[in-house]
Amino acid sequence: MAAADRLELVVVRHGMTAWNQERRYQGHRDIPLWFPHALEGLNRLRDALAGEHFDAVHCSDLTRCRQTLAHVREGHYAEAGVVYDARLRELDFGDYEGQYYDQLKDDPAYRAWIDSRGEQPTPGGESTIALRERLTAWLDGVFDAAQNAGHRRVLTVTHGGVIRELRRRFETIDFWEGNVSQAQGRHFVFVNSSGGWQCSSSSAVPAPESRRP
């Protein structure tokens, strides 16, 4: 298959969990989706992706992402056709996992972590620098597959922190500004030029109501 000179990467966040609703940090905790409350967002995302073809599908190995993929792409891919990858996990929040925002918001160590834009690790956790490194390794593999296997459209189901980092990198915005809600994401378009892969555009998934046909 010919090498691709253009790559579309659709990256979406998992659906709603009970811990999302409670504003509790999940991180690497394997929290399932919150049914039936998650269905509205999942159905909207499923409709947005209906009829779309992807050359490759990547997914965080945590349950909430697996469940999201199974719902929005039901019938499209066999289990063996999906790459489940721990590098796509949420930021490891360490001691903050399982805690509520309201419990942490006035804690000086927590405020210092927020003010550092996640650059310093949480107690017992991971920094955004470490997140950046594992995502760089994953992205290198995605770009290699585009170059060597001709992949032109790739779907990825992951977590909010991963999408924040991708938006920081490719949209040049602050890490905390790159939030997307559950069962939403971004559509990145890359072109391969002499300088390597460059992001040419980024847009919301699903598209805002005003932009839908």
N, CA, C and O of each residue as an XYZ file, in Angstrom:
852
protein
N       0.847     -1.193      0.000
C       0.000      0.000      0.000
C       0.879      1.238      0.000
O       1.883      1.294      0.710
N       0.503      2.229     -0.795
C       1.304      3.449     -0.910
C       1.296      4.231      0.394
O       0.315      4.236      1.137
N       2.408      4.884      0.646
C       2.514      5.719      1.843
C       1.512      6.863      1.768
O       1.273      7.426      0.700
N       0.928      7.201      2.920
C      -0.031      8.299      2.983
C       0.709      9.619      3.145
O       1.694      9.698      3.879
N       0.229     10.662      2.454
C       0.789     11.997      2.662
C      -0.175     12.886      3.436
O       0.099     14.063      3.675
N      -1.318     12.300      3.828
C      -2.323     13.004      4.615
C      -2.942     12.012      5.585
O      -3.286     10.894      5.203
N      -3.082     12.417      6.831
C      -3.615     11.523      7.853
C      -4.692     12.245      8.650
O      -4.475     13.359      9.126
N      -5.853     11.610      8.795
C      -6.917     12.116      9.658
C      -6.926     11.283     10.935
O      -7.057     10.060     10.888
N      -6.788     11.947     12.062
C      -6.763     11.291     13.363
C      -7.941     11.789     14.186
O      -7.973     12.947     14.602
N      -8.899     10.917     14.416
C     -10.080     11.252     15.218
C      -9.856     10.696     16.623
O      -9.769      9.483     16.815
N      -9.764     11.592     17.594
C      -9.455     11.206     18.978
C     -10.636     11.600     19.859
O     -10.984     12.778     19.939
N     -11.253     10.622     20.519
C     -12.443     10.905     21.320
C     -12.257     10.432     22.758
O     -11.539      9.474     23.041
N     -12.930     11.141     23.643
C     -12.907     10.808     25.066
C     -13.995      9.783     25.372
O     -15.038      9.761     24.718
N     -13.750      8.944     26.360
C     -14.741      7.964     26.797
C     -16.019      8.652     27.275
O     -16.037      9.858     27.519
N     -17.080      7.866     27.404
C     -18.351      8.389     27.885
C     -18.363      8.646     29.389
O     -17.373      8.429     30.087
N     -19.496      9.107     29.856
C     -19.662      9.513     31.252
C     -19.536      8.330     32.227
O     -20.077      7.249     31.995
N     -18.812      8.571     33.313
C     -18.760      7.629     34.426
C     -19.363      8.291     35.662
O     -19.544      9.508     35.698
N     -19.668      7.488     36.664
C     -20.185      8.053     37.913
C     -19.149      8.975     38.550
O     -19.513      9.984     39.155
N     -17.882      8.650     38.425
C     -16.840      9.494     38.995
C     -16.712     10.816     38.249
O     -16.371     11.832     38.855
N     -16.979     10.822     36.946
C     -17.038     12.096     36.228
C     -18.115     12.983     36.834
O     -17.893     14.165     37.096
N     -19.282     12.393     37.052
C     -20.415     13.140     37.583
C     -20.106     13.689     38.972
O     -20.523     14.795     39.317
N     -19.373     12.913     39.765
C     -19.048     13.302     41.135
C     -17.807     14.192     41.219
O     -17.440     14.644     42.304
N     -17.159     14.443     40.077
C     -15.932     15.252     40.002
C     -14.828     14.623     40.845
O     -14.140     15.295     41.612
N     -14.684     13.299     40.673
C     -13.612     12.564     41.326
C     -12.531     12.243     40.305
O     -12.833     11.932     39.153
N     -11.280     12.319     40.723
C     -10.170     11.993     39.833
C     -10.102     10.481     39.614
O     -10.073      9.707     40.570
N     -10.076     10.069     38.334
C     -10.062      8.654     37.990
C      -8.656      8.158     37.650
O      -8.203      7.146     38.185
N      -7.969      8.876     36.759
C      -6.626      8.474     36.387
C      -6.571      7.055     35.868
O      -7.269      6.710     34.915
N      -5.739      6.222     36.493
C      -5.580      4.834     36.066
C      -6.588      3.891     36.716
O      -6.576      2.692     36.435
N      -7.454      4.407     37.573
C      -8.492      3.553     38.162
C      -9.406      3.035     37.039
O      -9.780      3.786     36.138
N      -9.751      1.766     37.105
C     -10.527      1.153     36.017
C     -12.023      1.287     36.292
O     -12.688      0.326     36.677
N     -12.531      2.490     36.089
C     -13.925      2.818     36.395
C     -14.781      2.601     35.139
O     -14.427      3.104     34.073
N     -15.908      1.857     35.238
C     -16.752      1.627     34.063
C     -17.647      2.828     33.755
O     -17.749      3.766     34.546
N     -18.288      2.777     32.595
C     -19.245      3.809     32.228
C     -20.455      3.769     33.152
O     -20.743      2.751     33.783
N     -21.158      4.897     33.217
C     -22.315      5.066     34.106
C     -23.585      4.924     33.269
O     -24.094      5.903     32.722
N     -24.084      3.709     33.178
C     -25.317      3.472     32.424
C     -26.521      3.595     33.342
O     -26.439      3.205     34.507
N     -27.657      4.133     32.845
C     -27.899      4.575     31.457
C     -27.496      6.029     31.188
O     -27.709      6.533     30.086
N     -26.918      6.705     32.182
C     -26.632      8.139     32.048
C     -25.651      8.448     30.917
O     -25.688      9.536     30.344
N     -24.781      7.503     30.597
C     -23.782      7.741     29.549
C     -24.360      7.644     28.143
O     -23.715      8.067     27.184
N     -25.557      7.098     28.007
C     -26.065      6.756     26.681
C     -26.302      7.957     25.775
O     -26.068      7.866     24.571
N     -26.756      9.065     26.314
C     -27.043     10.224     25.462
C     -25.788     10.669     24.707
O     -25.828     10.868     23.493
N     -24.690     10.822     25.422
C     -23.455     11.229     24.774
C     -22.912     10.168     23.831
O     -22.440     10.479     22.737
N     -22.983      8.915     24.259
C     -22.489      7.829     23.420
C     -23.276      7.727     22.122
O     -22.698      7.514     21.056
N     -24.588      7.878     22.209
C     -25.414      7.797     21.000
C     -25.122      8.949     20.046
O     -25.116      8.763     18.829
N     -24.883     10.127     20.590
C     -24.539     11.275     19.752
C     -23.206     11.036     19.028
O     -23.062     11.347     17.845
N     -22.250     10.484     19.754
C     -20.955     10.193     19.145
C     -21.085      9.077     18.113
O     -20.483      9.151     17.042
N     -21.855      8.058     18.422
C     -22.078      6.968     17.467
C     -22.671      7.501     16.173
O     -22.249      7.101     15.089
N     -23.642      8.397     16.274
C     -24.256      8.967     15.076
C     -23.246      9.789     14.269
O     -23.268      9.780     13.038
N     -22.359     10.499     14.979
C     -21.363     11.327     14.293
C     -20.366     10.475     13.517
O     -19.838     10.905     12.492
N     -20.109      9.249     14.016
C     -19.133      8.373     13.373
C     -19.777      7.349     12.438
O     -19.077      6.571     11.789
N     -21.102      7.350     12.369
C     -21.801      6.364     11.536
C     -21.357      6.487     10.081
O     -21.297      7.585      9.528
N     -21.052      5.355      9.479
C     -20.653      5.351      8.077
C     -19.207      5.711      7.829
O     -18.747      5.668      6.688
N     -18.474      6.069      8.885
C     -17.068      6.429      8.731
C     -16.203      5.169      8.657
O     -16.444      4.198      9.373
N     -15.201      5.198      7.790
C     -14.246      4.095      7.695
C     -12.919      4.529      8.302
O     -12.458      5.649      8.084
N     -12.307      3.617      9.075
C     -10.995      3.881      9.654
C     -10.052      2.736      9.304
O     -10.421      1.563      9.358
N      -8.839      3.105      8.948
C      -7.830      2.102      8.619
C      -7.242      1.437      9.847
O      -6.719      0.325      9.766
N      -7.323      2.107     10.979
C      -6.807      1.564     12.231
C      -7.602      2.142     13.390
O      -8.108      3.261     13.314
N      -7.706      1.365     14.463
C      -8.423      1.800     15.666
C      -7.532      1.534     16.874
O      -7.047      0.420     17.076
N      -7.327      2.579     17.672
C      -6.545      2.473     18.896
C      -7.448      2.825     20.078
O      -8.354      3.649     19.956
N      -7.187      2.190     21.223
C      -8.050      2.403     22.381
C      -7.248      2.206     23.656
O      -6.449      1.275     23.756
N      -7.463      3.087     24.633
C      -6.920      2.840     25.963
C      -7.404      1.484     26.454
O      -8.505      1.048     26.119
N      -6.574      0.822     27.249
C      -6.942     -0.511     27.726
C      -7.904     -0.478     28.902
O      -8.327     -1.538     29.365
N      -8.269      0.709     29.408
C      -9.174      0.780     30.556
C     -10.630      0.569     30.138
O     -11.017      0.890     29.015
N     -11.428      0.026     31.054
C     -12.786     -0.424     30.748
C     -13.657      0.670     30.156
O     -14.395      0.412     29.205
N     -13.593      1.890     30.691
C     -14.487      2.933     30.204
C     -14.245      3.262     28.741
O     -15.176      3.641     28.031
N     -13.014      3.124     28.285
C     -12.726      3.357     26.859
C     -13.147      2.161     26.023
O     -13.694      2.332     24.933
N     -12.904      0.958     26.511
C     -13.335     -0.240     25.798
C     -14.855     -0.229     25.603
O     -15.349     -0.545     24.520
N     -15.593      0.137     26.658
C     -17.052      0.185     26.565
C     -17.509      1.252     25.576
O     -18.462      1.045     24.826
N     -16.826      2.392     25.579
C     -17.165      3.467     24.645
C     -16.977      3.012     23.214
O     -17.856      3.215     22.377
N     -15.843      2.400     22.926
C     -15.584      1.916     21.572
C     -16.606      0.868     21.160
O     -17.109      0.898     20.037
N     -16.914     -0.056     22.057
C     -17.877     -1.108     21.730
C     -19.241     -0.525     21.379
O     -19.941     -1.058     20.517
N     -19.624      0.569     22.041
C     -20.937      1.163     21.780
C     -20.943      1.969     20.483
O     -21.855      1.826     19.669
N     -19.945      2.805     20.290
C     -20.001      3.730     19.151
C     -19.607      3.065     17.838
O     -19.943      3.579     16.771
N     -18.896      1.924     17.889
C     -18.492      1.228     16.665
C     -19.004     -0.200     16.635
O     -18.369     -1.074     16.044
N     -20.133     -0.447     17.259
C     -20.700     -1.790     17.321
C     -20.849     -2.367     15.913
O     -21.435     -1.742     15.028
N     -20.314     -3.559     15.726
C     -20.450     -4.242     14.438
C     -19.397     -3.881     13.419
O     -19.356     -4.478     12.343
N     -18.531     -2.907     13.731
C     -17.535     -2.477     12.749
C     -16.215     -3.234     12.864
O     -15.546     -3.479     11.860
N     -15.836     -3.609     14.105
C     -14.523     -4.200     14.292
C     -14.586     -5.389     15.243
O     -15.251     -5.357     16.279
N     -13.872     -6.434     14.853
C     -13.700     -7.560     15.759
C     -12.702     -7.168     16.844
O     -11.914     -6.238     16.672
N     -12.748     -7.890     17.962
C     -11.847     -7.578     19.072
C     -10.387     -7.543     18.631
O      -9.613     -6.696     19.077
N     -10.016     -8.485     17.736
C      -8.620     -8.576     17.302
C      -8.213     -7.405     16.411
O      -7.023     -7.191     16.179
N      -9.190     -6.646     15.910
C      -8.871     -5.553     15.002
C      -8.575     -4.240     15.698
O      -8.294     -3.244     15.033
N      -8.631     -4.214     17.013
C      -8.401     -2.990     17.781
C      -7.091     -3.127     18.549
O      -6.810     -4.178     19.124
N      -6.294     -2.064     18.556
C      -5.063     -2.052     19.350
C      -5.381     -1.393     20.691
O      -5.655     -0.194     20.745
N      -5.343     -2.177     21.777
C      -5.550     -1.646     23.122
C      -4.181     -1.293     23.698
O      -3.297     -2.145     23.787
N      -4.017     -0.043     24.083
C      -2.677      0.470     24.384
C      -2.682      1.246     25.698
O      -3.390      2.244     25.831
N      -1.889      0.787     26.670
C      -1.812      1.453     27.974
C      -1.202      2.846     27.875
O      -1.369      3.653     28.789
N      -0.496      3.143     26.782
C       0.077      4.480     26.615
C      -1.003      5.535     26.419
O      -0.739      6.730     26.552
N      -2.222      5.095     26.103
C      -3.348      6.006     25.903
C      -4.165      6.217     27.178
O      -5.243      6.811     27.134
N      -3.663      5.740     28.293
C      -4.370      5.945     29.564
C      -4.339      7.412     29.990
O      -3.509      8.202     29.538
N      -5.265      7.735     30.866
C      -5.301      9.054     31.497
C      -4.011      9.297     32.275
O      -3.282      8.360     32.600
N      -3.741     10.565     32.567
C      -2.675     10.922     33.486
C      -2.853     10.159     34.796
O      -3.967     10.064     35.309
N      -1.776      9.620     35.335
C      -1.819      8.943     36.628
C      -1.833     10.015     37.718
O      -0.841     10.716     37.914
N      -2.951     10.141     38.422
C      -3.103     11.183     39.440
C      -2.589     10.762     40.812
O      -2.693     11.534     41.765
N      -2.043      9.569     40.931
C      -1.427      9.148     42.188
C      -2.371      9.215     43.370
O      -3.457      8.635     43.344
N      -1.951      9.933     44.418
C      -2.739     10.005     45.657
C      -4.072     10.714     45.468
O      -4.954     10.594     46.318
N      -4.239     11.446     44.379
C      -5.492     12.174     44.159
C      -6.592     11.284     43.583
O      -7.760     11.673     43.582
N      -6.240     10.108     43.099
C      -7.250      9.252     42.483
C      -8.275      8.812     43.518
O      -7.933      8.367     44.614
N      -9.523      8.946     43.145
C     -10.624      8.628     44.042
C     -11.077      9.801     44.882
O     -12.112      9.715     45.544
N     -10.331     10.899     44.875
C     -10.704     12.066     45.664
C     -11.549     13.036     44.837
O     -11.494     13.050     43.607
N     -12.325     13.837     45.550
C     -13.205     14.817     44.922
C     -12.474     16.151     44.759
O     -11.601     16.504     45.551
N     -12.854     16.874     43.719
C     -12.283     18.201     43.515
C     -12.503     19.084     44.747
O     -11.596     19.800     45.170
N     -13.706     19.031     45.318
C     -14.011     19.887     46.466
C     -13.146     19.549     47.683
O     -12.926     20.401     48.545
N     -12.653     18.302     47.756
C     -11.756     17.918     48.845
C     -10.355     18.499     48.650
O      -9.624     18.720     49.615
N      -9.996     18.740     47.405
C      -8.613     19.093     47.076
C      -8.400     20.568     46.785
O      -7.277     21.059     46.904
N      -9.441     21.282     46.408
C      -9.289     22.602     45.802
C      -8.538     23.613     46.660
O      -7.926     24.534     46.120
N      -8.570     23.463     47.979
C      -7.891     24.428     48.852
C      -6.569     23.904     49.400
O      -5.919     24.575     50.201
N      -6.166     22.703     48.971
C      -4.918     22.125     49.438
C      -3.732     22.780     48.725
O      -3.725     22.831     47.495
N      -2.732     23.282     49.454
C      -1.607     23.987     48.815
C      -0.869     23.139     47.785
O      -0.481     23.654     46.737
N      -0.666     21.845     48.062
C       0.034     20.984     47.105
C      -0.779     20.816     45.831
O      -0.232     20.788     44.728
N      -2.081     20.705     45.994
C      -2.956     20.584     44.823
C      -2.925     21.870     44.005
O      -2.843     21.826     42.777
N      -2.991     23.028     44.690
C      -2.951     24.304     43.977
C      -1.619     24.473     43.237
O      -1.584     25.029     42.139
N      -0.533     23.995     43.836
C       0.778     24.091     43.179
C       0.803     23.234     41.920
O       1.383     23.627     40.907
N       0.176     22.067     41.983
C       0.091     21.196     40.800
C      -0.716     21.871     39.699
O      -0.313     21.855     38.536
N      -1.847     22.460     40.053
C      -2.667     23.171     39.072
C      -1.875     24.327     38.465
O      -1.868     24.509     37.247
N      -1.217     25.099     39.307
C      -0.474     26.268     38.823
C       0.695     25.880     37.924
O       1.116     26.671     37.080
N       1.221     24.671     38.097
C       2.337     24.206     37.255
C       1.853     23.674     35.914
O       2.648     23.209     35.098
N       0.525     23.746     35.690
C      -0.086     23.180     34.486
C       0.210     21.684     34.361
O       0.334     21.143     33.263
N       0.317     21.039     35.517
C       0.565     19.606     35.545
C       2.003     19.221     35.284
O       2.324     18.033     35.229
N       2.891     20.214     35.119
C       4.282     19.906     34.807
C       4.973     19.196     35.972
O       5.864     18.373     35.758
N       4.568     19.509     37.194
C       5.084     18.754     38.329
C       4.128     17.594     38.587
O       2.924     17.745     38.384
N       4.628     16.443     39.028
C       3.735     15.298     39.253
C       2.865     15.500     40.482
O       3.235     16.224     41.407
N       1.725     14.864     40.484
C       0.922     14.799     41.696
C       1.642     13.890     42.700
O       2.504     13.110     42.295
N       1.316     13.966     43.998
C       1.936     13.059     44.968
C       1.694     11.593     44.574
O       0.550     11.142     44.506
N       2.761     10.872     44.322
C       2.643      9.475     43.925
C       2.178      9.274     42.500
O       1.888      8.146     42.102
N       2.098     10.356     41.710
C       1.537     10.256     40.370
C       2.506     10.637     39.267
O       3.721     10.481     39.392
N       1.941     11.136     38.194
C       2.662     11.350     36.946
C       2.584     12.815     36.541
O       1.570     13.475     36.770
N       3.637     13.315     35.951
C       3.628     14.672     35.420
C       3.155     14.666     33.974
O       3.135     13.622     33.321
N       2.775     15.841     33.479
C       2.412     15.920     32.064
C       3.633     15.708     31.177
O       3.489     15.372     30.002
N       4.822     15.897     31.718
C       6.034     15.599     30.953
C       6.102     14.102     30.637
O       6.420     13.709     29.514
N       5.798     13.274     31.643
C       5.789     11.821     31.429
C       4.666     11.425     30.472
O       4.852     10.559     29.617
N       3.497     12.060     30.615
C       2.389     11.812     29.689
C       2.823     12.144     28.266
O       2.539     11.393     27.333
N       3.506     13.261     28.107
C       3.983     13.715     26.806
C       4.894     12.680     26.167
O       4.803     12.419     24.967
N       5.767     12.094     26.963
C       6.727     11.126     26.437
C       6.042      9.871     25.925
O       6.392      9.366     24.858
N       5.058      9.356     26.678
C       4.397      8.139     26.197
C       3.509      8.408     24.996
O       3.347      7.543     24.136
N       2.927      9.610     24.930
C       2.118      9.943     23.765
C       2.982     10.178     22.532
O       2.563      9.871     21.416
N       4.175     10.715     22.718
C       5.084     10.883     21.591
C       5.447      9.532     20.996
O       5.473      9.381     19.775
N       5.728      8.549     21.843
C       6.049      7.206     21.358
C       4.867      6.611     20.604
O       5.048      5.974     19.566
N       3.655      6.816     21.123
C       2.461      6.302     20.445
C       2.251      7.001     19.101
O       1.985      6.342     18.096
N       2.368      8.324     19.079
C       2.177      9.072     17.835
C       3.195      8.672     16.773
O       2.863      8.586     15.591
N       4.422      8.432     17.193
C       5.435      7.997     16.238
C       4.993      6.714     15.538
O       5.214      6.547     14.339
N       4.369      5.811     16.292
C       3.864      4.572     15.697
C       2.719      4.824     14.727
O       2.633      4.182     13.680
N       1.835      5.762     15.077
C       0.719      6.106     14.181
C       1.242      6.687     12.876
O       0.773      6.321     11.799
N       2.210      7.591     12.968
C       2.779      8.194     11.759
C       3.565      7.164     10.942
O       3.545      7.206      9.712
N       4.248      6.251     11.609
C       4.973      5.196     10.893
C       4.006      4.315     10.111
O       4.301      3.916      8.984
N       2.838      4.006     10.710
C       1.851      3.184     10.022
C       1.266      3.913      8.817
O       0.949      3.288      7.804
N       1.121      5.233      8.924
C       0.668      6.008      7.777
C       1.702      5.948      6.656
O       1.358      5.834      5.479
N       2.960      6.026      7.039
C       4.042      6.021      6.055
C       4.253      4.637      5.443
O       4.470      4.513      4.238
N       4.189      3.602      6.275
C       4.563      2.264      5.819
C       3.386      1.366      5.458
O       3.533      0.458      4.640
N       2.216      1.607      6.059
C       1.048      0.780      5.769
C      -0.055      1.553      5.061
O      -1.103      0.990      4.743
N       0.173      2.836      4.813
C      -0.800      3.627      4.073
C      -2.040      4.007      4.857
O      -3.070      4.317      4.258
N      -1.970      3.992      6.185
C      -3.137      4.390      6.979
C      -3.449      5.867      6.745
O      -2.575      6.728      6.847
N      -4.709      6.135      6.430
C      -5.123      7.504      6.162
C      -6.145      8.030      7.164
O      -6.289      9.242      7.328
N      -6.851      7.124      7.833
C      -7.851      7.545      8.820
C      -7.733      6.639     10.027
O      -7.817      5.416      9.910
N      -7.537      7.244     11.193
C      -7.312      6.493     12.431
C      -8.263      7.001     13.504
O      -8.398      8.208     13.703
N      -8.921      6.075     14.195
C      -9.799      6.402     15.321
C      -9.102      6.015     16.616
O      -8.503      4.943     16.710
N      -9.182      6.887     17.612
C      -8.581      6.616     18.917
C      -9.564      6.977     20.024
O     -10.115      8.078     20.040
N      -9.781      6.044     20.950
C     -10.650      6.285     22.107
C      -9.758      6.350     23.342
O      -9.032      5.403     23.644
N      -9.816      7.467     24.049
C      -8.864      7.697     25.131
C      -9.504      8.535     26.238
O     -10.699      8.406     26.504
N      -8.714      9.390     26.880
C      -9.137     10.105     28.090
C      -8.921     11.614     27.932
O      -8.247     12.073     27.010
N      -9.511     12.360     28.857
C      -9.454     13.812     28.768
C      -8.050     14.379     28.805
O      -7.742     15.303     28.052
N      -7.180     13.841     29.672
C      -5.823     14.356     29.776
C      -5.016     14.135     28.513
O      -4.198     14.976     28.140
N      -5.238     13.008     27.851
C      -4.553     12.729     26.587
C      -4.956     13.755     25.536
O      -4.107     14.272     24.811
N      -6.249     14.049     25.454
C      -6.722     15.013     24.462
C      -6.230     16.419     24.808
O      -5.886     17.191     23.914
N      -6.196     16.749     26.080
C      -5.618     18.047     26.491
C      -4.186     18.181     25.965
O      -3.818     19.221     25.418
N      -3.387     17.135     26.130
C      -1.991     17.186     25.699
C      -1.883     17.278     24.177
O      -1.037     18.011     23.664
N      -2.728     16.543     23.447
C      -2.697     16.632     21.990
C      -3.102     18.028     21.526
O      -2.523     18.562     20.581
N      -4.081     18.608     22.178
C      -4.488     19.965     21.808
C      -3.400     20.975     22.165
O      -3.148     21.903     21.396
N      -2.757     20.809     23.313
C      -1.659     21.697     23.665
C      -0.574     21.640     22.589
O      -0.008     22.662     22.201
N      -0.302     20.431     22.123
C       0.777     20.238     21.161
C       0.425     20.758     19.775
O       1.241     21.415     19.127
N      -0.783     20.468     19.322
C      -1.109     20.761     17.926
C      -1.957     22.021     17.735
O      -2.043     22.543     16.623
N      -2.580     22.509     18.802
C      -3.357     23.746     18.698
C      -2.669     24.896     19.428
O      -3.161     26.025     19.429
N      -1.527     24.599     20.049
C      -0.729     25.592     20.788
C      -1.580     26.383     21.781
O      -1.550     27.613     21.809
N      -2.330     25.651     22.586
C      -3.106     26.258     23.671
C      -2.593     25.703     24.992
O      -1.839     24.731     25.011
N      -3.003     26.322     26.095
C      -2.618     25.869     27.417
C      -3.206     24.490     27.693
O      -4.304     24.169     27.238
N      -2.458     23.675     28.448
C      -2.913     22.321     28.777
C      -4.303     22.324     29.398
O      -5.146     21.505     29.029
N      -4.555     23.240     30.342
C      -5.853     23.248     31.014
C      -6.975     23.765     30.110
O      -8.150     23.535     30.397
N      -6.628     24.455     29.029
C      -7.644     24.982     28.117
C      -8.156     23.934     27.131
O      -9.145     24.167     26.435
N      -7.495     22.792     27.069
C      -7.827     21.810     26.040
C      -8.875     20.800     26.441
O      -8.903     19.697     25.896
N      -9.739     21.146     27.380
C     -10.740     20.190     27.850
C     -11.773     19.864     26.777
O     -12.186     20.732     26.008
N     -12.181     18.597     26.740
C     -13.357     18.184     25.967
C     -14.250     17.378     26.897
O     -13.759     16.709     27.806
N     -15.549     17.438     26.676
C     -16.491     16.707     27.517
C     -16.481     15.220     27.175
O     -15.896     14.803     26.175
N     -17.135     14.431     28.019
C     -17.214     13.000     27.773
C     -17.912     12.728     26.435
O     -18.841     13.439     26.052
N     -17.449     11.689     25.734
C     -17.985     11.276     24.435
C     -17.867     12.375     23.380
O     -18.682     12.459     22.462
N     -16.838     13.216     23.525
C     -16.503     14.216     22.518
C     -15.012     14.162     22.248
O     -14.276     13.494     22.974
N     -14.558     14.852     21.219
C     -13.142     14.794     20.904
C     -12.744     15.783     19.832
O     -13.388     16.814     19.638
N     -11.663     15.445     19.138
C     -11.108     16.323     18.111
C     -10.769     15.509     16.859
O     -10.428     14.328     16.924
N     -10.877     16.190     15.728
C     -10.507     15.631     14.428
C      -9.280     16.394     13.946
O      -9.384     17.539     13.506
N      -8.120     15.755     14.032
C      -6.868     16.367     13.597
C      -6.553     15.914     12.173
O      -6.739     14.747     11.828
N      -6.081     16.836     11.362
C      -5.618     16.512     10.013
C      -4.137     16.835      9.931
O      -3.717     17.943     10.264
N      -3.344     15.862      9.485
C      -1.900     16.027      9.354
C      -1.499     15.867      7.888
O      -2.094     15.081      7.151
N      -0.498     16.611      7.484
C       0.083     16.452      6.150
C       1.563     16.152      6.321
O       2.222     16.668      7.224
N       2.071     15.304      5.431
C       3.464     14.897      5.492
C       4.258     15.689      4.466
O       4.130     15.471      3.261
N       5.074     16.604      4.953
C       5.892     17.427      4.074
C       7.359     17.097      4.310
O       7.672     16.147      5.027
N       8.238     17.852      3.729
C       9.673     17.596      3.872
C      10.133     17.707      5.321
O      11.144     17.118      5.703
N       9.399     18.453      6.117
C       9.759     18.613      7.520
C       9.110     17.595      8.433
O       9.231     17.703      9.653
N       8.418     16.599      7.871
C       7.718     15.597      8.663
C       6.230     15.900      8.753
O       5.711     16.739      8.018
N       5.560     15.219      9.649
C       4.117     15.368      9.795
C       3.787     16.658     10.538
O       4.308     16.923     11.621
N       2.903     17.458      9.925
C       2.478     18.730     10.508
C       0.953     18.754     10.595
O       0.262     18.324      9.673
N       0.437     19.267     11.723
C      -1.018     19.377     11.887
C      -1.524     20.590     11.115
O      -1.077     21.712     11.352
N      -2.463     20.363     10.187
C      -2.995     21.457      9.371
C      -4.332     21.977      9.871
O      -4.715     23.104      9.560
N      -5.064     21.143     10.664
C      -6.344     21.622     11.199
C      -6.796     20.742     12.351
O      -6.363     19.599     12.499
N      -7.685     21.312     13.165
C      -8.283     20.585     14.272
C      -9.709     21.083     14.443
O      -9.952     22.290     14.442
N     -10.647     20.165     14.590
C     -12.055     20.549     14.726
C     -12.752     19.621     15.719
O     -12.251     18.544     16.045
N     -13.920     20.061     16.192
C     -14.643     19.328     17.230
C     -15.342     18.109     16.661
O     -15.798     18.109     15.518
N     -15.419     17.056     17.492
C     -16.178     15.836     17.218
C     -17.042     15.539     18.449
O     -16.521     15.447     19.561
N     -18.377     15.387     18.257
C     -19.145     15.686     17.046
C     -19.069     17.178     16.700
O     -18.750     18.009     17.550
N     -19.367     17.498     15.444
C     -19.375     18.892     15.040
C     -20.468     19.639     15.786
O     -21.518     19.060     16.065
N     -20.253     20.915     16.121
C     -21.298     21.702     16.776
C     -22.586     21.695     15.954
O     -22.556     21.599     14.728
N     -23.704     21.798     16.647
C     -25.012     21.706     15.985
C     -25.123     22.683     14.820
O     -25.676     22.339     13.775
N     -24.605     23.889     14.987
C     -24.751     24.915     13.953
C     -23.989     24.594     12.670
O     -24.260     25.169     11.616
N     -23.003     23.643     12.773
C     -22.211     23.327     11.606
C     -22.617     22.025     10.955
O     -22.055     21.635      9.932
N     -23.591     21.348     11.542
C     -24.021     20.075     10.958
C     -24.970     20.348      9.787
O     -25.738     21.311      9.800
N     -24.896     19.471      8.767
C     -25.791     19.678      7.619
C     -27.246     19.464      7.991
O     -28.127     19.599      7.141
